[in-house]
């Protein structure tokens, strides 16, 4: 299975969620939180449609790509899970680099918070991403779902009811 940006983010968020998503057990379609994120992405920067393009490249889908300046723009609803967003964007940069696109950088954008952040990829990040990708692949090879975690972030997760239903 190809490792997607979503799987990278979910791996950092919750191994169980990542494994379920990768195995086509998905609850995001009924999540108001996910729906709001899609709405923010689609409506925040309407003027970009002529300047930047949304691209799918192998296993990744980039919100907006400025090909002239080689900048990936990733739009998020909230900075609540900032670290996962940063690593997802670094993964996108890595994939473009591996496919011959040099000097790529990224910008994380939180339009509702009026925040932006530049993201670069360094050699330490590349090593960390190799470790993450290896771990993702190991988890995806499991025949059974990783155990649930008990965390405050579970409250708003679209998998919450599934994880805490008492079923294993």
Secondary structure, 3 states (H helix, E strand, C coil): CCCCHHHHHHHHHCHHHHHHHHCCCCCHHHCHHHHHHHHHHHHCCHHHHHCCEEEEECCEEEEEEECCCCEEEEECCCCCCHHHHHHHHHHHHHHHHHCCCCCCEEEEEECCCCEEEEECCCHHHHHHHHHHHHHHHHHHCCCCCCCCCCCHHHHHCCCHHHHCCCCC
